[in-house]
Amino acid sequence: MRTLVGLIFFFMFSFICTADVVKINSDHPTKHIVVKGDTLWDISARFLENPWEWPKVWRHNSQIKNPHLIYPGDIITLCFINNQPMLCVNSEDRLQPRIRYEDHEPQAIAMIPMDVIRPFLISPKVLNEDELNNAPYIVAFADEHIIAGTDANIYVRSILKREFMRYTTYRVGETYKDPDTDEILGYQAIHIADNSIISLGDPATLSTTRALREVRLGDHLMPAEETEFNFNFYPIAPKEKIKTTIIASKTESQEIGQFDVVVLSKGAKDGLKTGHILDIIQEGKLIRDPYNKTGYELVKLPDSKSGSVLVFRTFDRVSYALIMHATKNIRLLDKANTPE
């Protein structure tokens, strides 16, 4: 019995240690000089098989006081501290410009390409049915036109309390549905214009301070968001098993690839959080076995990992995520699951 208990504890300890081991790329460089445009993810991908595991090799490294503050010119190398692989930075040997001097401090590199996701941080939103049904809407324009632009006055049903000074005009876009149950998960809200209140009432009068596209009768309004999104987070796999599906793409191209934004069929109510990393899984094809005696037997090929995706904004039932890595073209209805 003692031997059996000892073996159980040995295998449990071995499993825990193995699970926490960070796999290093076999062809990692000896060093990397940080350049403008690099991201923490890019640099980690040069050294690690799973770039999202970079906090494990930077978090406990005293040479990097804050891994979010790495600058162009810093030299990153793979080193070992207490026999553990670490990413080390040498800021003292940072390459300095010799021809001219900057009048401002260099800007630290971002964790992910922020320019790609910035348009999705404030808009478009995703609304549920109650928000859609209860939102004020434009009933008329002051100049009696059928469309409006910047500096136009609009009449809106019904804003009776001065709870907010600024409102956003939006138009309902895509309807997001669960691909398995056909249940409606939310409605895309396309940002149309920004507005300020002139007078309350039913209808209330608002001024369109900025129009991104033509404003139409029936367009809805919502209070302008004041939320500031904090991206000083560590990418991490969800603790629980999450299985979701890519149900929409925000790229104009027919193909989905690295650094494209997609919509997932799970959201905050399903346990997804900002920073969660998921494996993208493509379902194996169903093919006919030509060598079978009948010649008609169907065989399903194994599912395969085709990339990884990072959740950067969640709503109740859906999430926005960024394709961080792709080994093949990503497709709508591909699965995104908690990494094994």
C-alpha positions as CSV (number, residue, x, y, z in Angstrom):
1,M,0.0,0.0,0.0
2,R,2.8,2.4,0.9
3,T,4.5,1.6,-2.4
4,L,1.2,2.2,-4.3
5,V,0.6,5.6,-2.5
6,G,4.2,6.6,-3.2
7,L,3.8,5.8,-6.9
8,I,0.6,7.7,-7.1
9,F,2.2,10.8,-5.6
10,F,5.2,10.4,-7.9
11,F,3.1,10.3,-11.0
12,M,1.0,13.2,-9.8
13,F,4.1,15.3,-9.1
14,S,5.6,14.3,-12.4
15,F,2.4,15.3,-14.3
16,I,2.3,18.7,-12.6
17,C,5.9,19.4,-13.3
18,T,5.6,18.3,-16.9
19,A,2.4,20.4,-17.4
20,D,4.3,23.5,-16.3
21,V,7.3,23.0,-18.6
22,V,7.6,25.6,-21.3
23,K,8.6,24.2,-24.6
24,I,11.3,26.0,-26.4
25,N,11.5,26.3,-30.2
26,S,14.2,24.0,-31.5
27,D,15.3,26.7,-34.0
28,H,15.1,29.7,-31.7
29,P,17.6,32.5,-32.4
30,T,20.6,33.2,-30.1
31,K,19.3,36.7,-29.6
32,H,16.7,39.2,-30.9
33,I,17.2,42.9,-31.2
34,V,13.8,44.6,-30.6
35,V,12.7,46.9,-33.4
36,K,9.8,49.3,-33.8
37,G,6.7,47.3,-34.7
38,D,7.6,44.2,-32.7
39,T,5.1,42.9,-30.2
40,L,5.7,40.8,-27.1
41,W,3.8,38.0,-28.9
42,D,6.1,38.2,-31.9
43,I,9.3,38.0,-29.8
44,S,7.9,35.1,-27.7
45,A,7.0,33.2,-30.9
46,R,10.7,33.3,-31.9
47,F,11.7,31.5,-28.7
48,L,8.6,29.5,-27.6
49,E,6.4,26.8,-29.2
50,N,3.4,28.4,-27.4
51,P,4.0,32.2,-27.5
52,W,1.1,32.8,-25.0
53,E,3.2,31.0,-22.3
54,W,5.7,34.0,-22.2
55,P,4.6,35.1,-18.7
56,K,6.1,31.8,-17.4
57,V,9.6,32.7,-18.7
58,W,9.4,36.5,-18.1
59,R,7.3,36.8,-15.0
60,H,10.0,35.6,-12.5
61,N,13.0,37.2,-14.3
62,S,14.5,39.9,-12.2
63,Q,16.3,41.3,-15.2
64,I,12.9,42.3,-16.6
65,K,11.1,44.5,-14.1
66,N,8.1,44.9,-16.3
67,P,7.9,42.8,-19.5
68,H,5.4,45.3,-20.8
69,L,8.2,47.9,-20.9
70,I,10.5,46.6,-23.6
71,Y,11.9,49.1,-26.1
72,P,13.3,49.1,-29.6
73,G,17.0,48.4,-29.3
74,D,16.7,46.1,-26.3
75,I,18.5,42.7,-26.8
76,I,16.5,39.6,-25.9
77,T,18.2,36.3,-25.4
78,L,17.3,32.9,-24.0
79,C,19.1,32.2,-20.8
80,F,18.8,29.8,-17.9
81,I,18.2,30.8,-14.3
82,N,18.1,28.0,-11.7
83,N,18.1,25.6,-14.6
84,Q,14.9,27.1,-15.9
85,P,14.6,28.8,-19.4
86,M,14.0,32.5,-19.2
87,L,13.9,35.4,-21.7
88,C,16.5,37.9,-20.6
89,V,16.8,41.5,-21.7
90,N,19.9,43.6,-21.8
91,S,18.8,47.2,-21.8
92,E,22.3,48.5,-20.9
93,D,23.5,47.3,-24.3
94,R,20.4,48.8,-26.1
95,L,21.3,50.1,-29.5
96,Q,21.3,53.8,-29.5
97,P,21.0,56.2,-32.5
98,R,24.3,57.7,-33.3
99,I,23.3,60.3,-36.0
100,R,20.5,62.1,-34.2
101,Y,18.9,62.2,-30.8
102,E,15.2,61.8,-30.1
103,D,13.4,64.6,-28.3
104,H,11.1,62.2,-26.6
105,E,11.3,58.9,-24.7
106,P,11.1,55.8,-26.9
107,Q,7.7,54.0,-26.8
108,A,7.5,50.6,-25.3
109,I,6.4,47.8,-27.6
110,A,2.8,46.5,-27.3
111,M,1.8,43.0,-26.4
112,I,-0.3,42.6,-29.5
113,P,-0.8,44.8,-32.6
114,M,-3.1,47.4,-31.0
115,D,-3.8,49.3,-34.3
116,V,-5.7,46.2,-35.5
117,I,-8.1,45.9,-32.6
118,R,-8.4,49.6,-31.6
119,P,-11.5,50.1,-33.9
120,F,-13.3,47.3,-32.1
121,L,-12.7,48.5,-28.5
122,I,-15.4,51.1,-28.5
123,S,-17.4,50.1,-31.6
124,P,-19.0,48.1,-32.9
125,K,-20.9,46.8,-29.8
126,V,-23.0,43.7,-29.5
127,L,-26.5,44.2,-28.1
128,N,-29.0,41.8,-26.6
129,E,-32.7,41.8,-27.5
130,D,-33.7,43.9,-24.5
131,E,-31.1,46.6,-25.3
132,L,-32.3,46.7,-28.9
133,N,-36.0,46.9,-28.0
134,N,-35.6,49.6,-25.4
135,A,-33.1,51.9,-27.2
136,P,-34.2,55.4,-28.3
137,Y,-34.4,55.9,-32.1
138,I,-34.4,58.8,-34.6
139,V,-37.9,59.8,-35.6
140,A,-37.2,62.9,-37.7
141,F,-34.5,65.4,-38.8
142,A,-34.8,69.2,-38.1
143,D,-34.3,70.1,-41.7
144,E,-36.9,67.5,-42.9
145,H,-34.3,65.6,-44.9
146,I,-34.4,61.8,-45.0
147,I,-30.7,61.4,-44.2
148,A,-28.3,63.6,-42.1
149,G,-24.6,64.2,-41.5
150,T,-22.3,66.2,-39.2
151,D,-23.8,69.3,-37.5
152,A,-27.4,68.1,-38.1
153,N,-30.1,68.3,-35.4
154,I,-32.1,65.1,-34.9
155,Y,-35.3,64.3,-33.0
156,V,-35.1,61.1,-30.8
157,R,-37.8,59.1,-29.0
158,S,-37.6,59.4,-25.9
159,I,-34.8,60.8,-23.7
160,L,-36.4,62.3,-20.7
161,K,-33.6,62.4,-18.1
162,R,-30.2,64.1,-18.4
163,E,-28.3,61.0,-17.3
164,F,-25.8,61.2,-20.2
165,M,-24.6,64.2,-22.2
166,R,-23.3,62.2,-25.2
167,Y,-24.9,59.5,-27.2
168,T,-23.8,57.2,-30.0
169,T,-26.0,56.6,-33.1
170,Y,-25.8,53.0,-34.3
171,R,-27.4,50.8,-36.8
172,V,-28.2,47.1,-36.4
173,G,-25.8,44.9,-38.5
174,E,-25.3,41.2,-38.3
175,T,-27.3,38.9,-36.2
176,Y,-25.0,36.5,-34.4
177,K,-26.5,33.0,-33.9
178,D,-25.3,29.8,-32.2
179,P,-24.4,27.5,-35.1
180,D,-25.6,24.4,-33.2
181,T,-29.0,25.6,-31.8
182,D,-29.7,28.6,-34.1
183,E,-30.3,30.7,-30.9
184,I,-29.7,34.4,-31.3
185,L,-26.6,35.4,-29.3
186,G,-26.7,39.1,-30.0
187,Y,-26.9,41.9,-32.6
188,Q,-24.0,43.8,-34.1
189,A,-24.3,47.6,-33.4
190,I,-22.5,49.6,-36.1
191,H,-21.2,53.0,-35.0
192,I,-22.8,55.6,-37.2
193,A,-22.4,59.0,-35.5
194,D,-21.6,60.8,-32.2
195,N,-24.2,63.2,-30.7
196,S,-24.7,65.7,-27.8
197,I,-28.0,66.6,-26.1
198,I,-29.6,70.0,-26.9
199,S,-32.9,69.4,-25.1
200,L,-34.7,66.6,-23.3
201,G,-38.2,65.4,-24.2
202,D,-40.2,63.0,-26.3
203,P,-38.8,63.6,-28.8
204,A,-35.5,64.9,-27.5
205,T,-33.3,67.1,-29.7
206,L,-29.7,66.2,-30.2
207,S,-26.9,67.5,-32.4
208,T,-24.8,65.2,-34.6
209,T,-21.2,66.3,-33.7
210,R,-19.5,63.7,-35.9
211,A,-21.0,61.4,-38.6
212,L,-19.0,58.4,-39.7
213,R,-21.6,57.6,-42.4
214,E,-25.0,58.9,-43.3
215,V,-27.5,59.0,-40.5
216,R,-31.0,57.5,-41.3
217,L,-34.4,57.6,-39.7
218,G,-34.9,54.7,-37.4
219,D,-31.3,54.5,-36.4
220,H,-30.9,53.8,-32.7
221,L,-29.0,55.7,-30.0
222,M,-27.2,54.6,-26.8
223,P,-25.2,56.4,-24.2
224,A,-21.6,56.9,-25.3
225,E,-19.2,54.6,-23.6
226,E,-16.5,56.0,-21.3
227,T,-14.8,52.6,-20.7
228,E,-11.0,52.6,-20.9
229,F,-9.7,49.2,-21.9
230,N,-6.6,48.0,-20.0
231,F,-4.3,45.7,-21.9
232,N,-1.7,45.1,-19.3
233,F,-2.9,41.5,-19.0
234,Y,-1.2,38.2,-19.3
235,P,-2.5,35.8,-22.0
236,I,-3.7,32.7,-20.3
237,A,-5.6,29.5,-21.2
238,P,-9.1,29.3,-19.5
239,K,-9.1,27.1,-16.4
240,E,-12.3,25.4,-17.5
241,K,-12.9,23.5,-20.8
242,I,-14.5,26.0,-23.3
243,K,-15.6,25.0,-26.7
244,T,-16.7,27.8,-29.0
245,T,-17.1,28.5,-32.8
246,I,-15.9,31.2,-35.1
247,I,-19.2,32.6,-36.3
248,A,-18.2,35.8,-38.1
249,S,-15.1,37.6,-39.5
250,K,-14.3,41.3,-39.5
251,T,-11.9,41.1,-42.4
252,E,-13.0,42.2,-45.9
253,S,-11.1,39.3,-47.4
254,Q,-12.7,35.9,-48.0
255,E,-9.8,34.3,-46.2
256,I,-9.1,34.6,-42.5
257,G,-5.5,34.7,-41.3
258,Q,-3.1,36.1,-38.8
259,F,-4.1,39.4,-37.1
260,D,-7.7,39.2,-38.4
261,V,-10.5,39.9,-36.0
262,V,-13.2,37.2,-35.6
263,V,-16.4,36.7,-33.5
264,L,-16.7,33.7,-31.2
265,S,-20.0,32.1,-30.2
266,K,-19.2,32.3,-26.4
267,G,-18.9,35.3,-24.2
268,A,-18.6,36.5,-20.5
269,K,-21.6,34.4,-19.4
270,D,-19.9,31.3,-20.8
271,G,-16.6,32.0,-18.9
272,L,-14.6,33.7,-21.5
273,K,-12.4,36.7,-20.4
274,T,-10.1,39.2,-21.9
275,G,-6.7,37.6,-22.4
276,H,-8.0,34.0,-22.8
277,I,-6.1,32.1,-25.5
278,L,-7.7,29.3,-27.4
279,D,-6.6,26.8,-30.0
280,I,-8.3,26.9,-33.4
281,I,-9.4,23.4,-34.5
282,Q,-10.4,22.5,-38.0
283,E,-12.7,19.6,-38.3
284,G,-11.4,16.7,-40.3
285,K,-12.9,16.1,-43.7
286,L,-15.3,13.3,-44.5
287,I,-13.9,11.3,-47.4
288,R,-14.9,8.2,-49.3
289,D,-12.6,5.2,-48.8
290,P,-11.9,4.1,-52.4
291,Y,-10.2,0.9,-51.3
292,N,-13.1,-0.4,-49.2
293,K,-14.7,-3.5,-50.7
294,T,-18.0,-1.7,-51.1
295,G,-16.3,1.5,-52.4
296,Y,-18.8,3.7,-50.5
297,E,-17.7,3.7,-46.9
298,L,-17.1,7.2,-45.5
299,V,-14.1,7.9,-43.3
300,K,-13.7,11.1,-41.1
301,L,-10.2,12.4,-41.0
302,P,-8.8,13.6,-37.6
303,D,-9.4,17.1,-36.4
304,S,-6.3,19.3,-36.5
305,K,-5.0,22.5,-34.8
306,S,-4.7,25.3,-37.3
307,G,-3.8,28.3,-35.1
308,S,-4.5,30.2,-32.0
309,V,-6.8,33.1,-31.1
310,L,-6.7,35.7,-28.3
311,V,-9.9,37.1,-26.8
312,F,-9.7,40.9,-26.4
313,R,-13.3,41.9,-25.8
314,T,-16.2,40.1,-24.4
315,F,-20.0,40.6,-24.4
316,D,-22.7,38.5,-22.7
317,R,-22.9,35.8,-25.3
318,V,-20.2,36.5,-27.9
319,S,-16.6,37.7,-27.9
320,Y,-14.2,39.5,-30.2
321,A,-10.9,37.7,-30.7
322,L,-7.7,38.2,-32.7
323,I,-6.1,35.5,-34.7
324,M,-2.5,35.4,-33.3
325,H,-1.2,32.4,-35.3
326,A,-2.4,30.4,-38.3
327,T,-0.8,27.5,-40.0
328,K,-3.5,27.3,-42.7
329,N,-6.5,29.4,-43.8
330,I,-9.0,29.8,-40.9
331,R,-12.6,29.3,-41.9
332,L,-16.0,30.3,-40.5
333,L,-17.4,27.6,-38.2
334,D,-13.9,26.4,-37.2
335,K,-13.8,25.5,-33.5
336,A,-11.8,27.4,-30.8
337,N,-11.2,25.4,-27.7
338,T,-9.2,25.6,-24.4
339,P,-5.6,24.4,-25.3
340,E,-4.8,20.8,-24.3
